[in-house]
Every structure is written in structure tokens, then in C-alpha cells.
Amino acid sequence: MGSTELAANLFRATQTEEKLRRDEVSGKQRANQTHFEVGSKVRQTIRELGGTMPEALPTPETSIQQLERVQKKLEK
């Protein structure tokens, strides 16, 4: 995950947390709906600004878990 995706994800999370608190959202269904709505707004903003959508960002060929397994084998 690159810095752009991390920043967007952190922004989404912090804004969702604030909205849940500010609107005194309770219950799993309402909380999930709030998460979805905030996420949609963040995605809409990225799209409007001409940014790259998260699913279109490049992904590494090797996952962290794969690298950790290789490292453990090398340490043996």
C-alpha cells in the first residue's frame, strides 16, 4: 500500500469515526451504513480530483507474508 492509498484510507477512517461520534450512531447496521457512506464520499472525491482509484493502484508482486516466510527460511 503506497502513501496515497494509506492517506485516503486514514482519512476515510478518521472521518467515519468522527461522524459515528458526532451523529451518535448506534447499532451495527447503522454503523456499517455510515462506513459505507463515508467511503463512497471519499471515493467520489478521489474520482472528481482525477486521482487513481484504490483498486487501480499498483500492487507488489510479493506479499509481506511471502517475504516473511522467505526470511524465516533464510534464518534457519
C-alpha positions in Angstrom: 0.0 0.0 0.0 1.5 3.3 -1.1 1.3 6.7 0.7 -1.7 7.8 -1.4 -3.7 4.8 -0.6 -2.7 4.9 3.1 -3.6 8.6 3.3 -7.0 8.1 1.7 -7.7 5.1 4.0 -6.7 7.0 7.1 -8.8 10.0 6.0 -11.8 7.7 5.5 -11.3 6.0 8.9 -10.9 9.3 10.8 -13.9 10.9 9.1 -16.1 7.8 9.8 -15.1 7.8 13.4 -15.9 11.4 13.8 -19.3 11.0 12.0 -20.2 8.0 14.2 -19.4 10.0 17.3 -21.0 13.3 16.1 -24.2 11.7 14.9 -24.3 9.3 18.0 -24.7 6.4 15.6 -25.5 3.1 17.4 -26.2 -0.4 16.2 -24.2 -2.5 13.8 -26.4 -1.8 10.8 -26.3 2.0 11.2 -22.6 2.0 11.8 -22.0 -0.1 8.7 -24.1 2.2 6.6 -22.2 5.2 7.9 -18.9 3.5 7.0 -20.2 2.8 3.5 -21.5 6.4 3.0 -18.2 8.0 4.1 -16.2 5.6 2.0 -18.4 6.5 -1.0 -17.8 10.2 -0.5 -14.1 9.7 -0.2 -14.1 7.6 -3.5 -16.2 10.3 -5.1 -13.7 13.0 -4.1 -10.8 10.9 -5.5 -12.7 10.5 -8.8 -13.6 14.2 -9.0 -10.0 15.2 -8.4 -8.8 12.9 -11.1 -6.9 10.7 -8.7 -6.2 7.0 -9.1 -8.9 4.8 -7.6 -7.6 2.4 -5.0 -8.3 -0.7 -7.0 -6.3 0.7 -9.9 -3.2 1.4 -7.8 -0.2 -0.9 -8.5 0.2 -3.9 -6.1 3.5 -5.6 -5.3 4.3 -8.9 -6.8 5.3 -10.4 -3.4 3.2 -10.0 -0.3 4.6 -9.2 3.2 3.7 -12.7 4.3 5.6 -14.3 1.5 8.7 -12.2 2.3 8.4 -13.1 5.9 8.3 -16.8 5.0 11.4 -16.4 2.9 13.2 -14.6 5.7 12.3 -17.3 8.2 13.7 -20.0 5.8 16.9 -18.0 5.4 17.3 -17.7 9.2 17.3 -21.4 9.7 
